[in-house]
């Protein structure tokens, strides 16, 4: 969708979700949301190579969030 619209992608990482979803968990554990810098996207209508490259850029950006 970002490739068609040119909308930027914002990488985000959720930390602590495993504890929040643990079976038998009582209460509400703290979760952290880490938001990265937006990734600018150039329009490229239905180009599989562009989609693959953008997916990889987003994956790397999310993995680098700590």
HELIX and SHEET records of a PDB file:
HELIX    1   1 UNK A    2  UNK A    5  1                                   4    
HELIX    2   2 UNK A   17  UNK A   20  1                                   4    
HELIX    3   3 UNK A   48  UNK A   63  1                                  16    
SHEET    1   A 2 UNK A   9  UNK A  15  0                                        
SHEET    2   A 2 UNK A  32  UNK A  39 -1                                        
END                                                                             
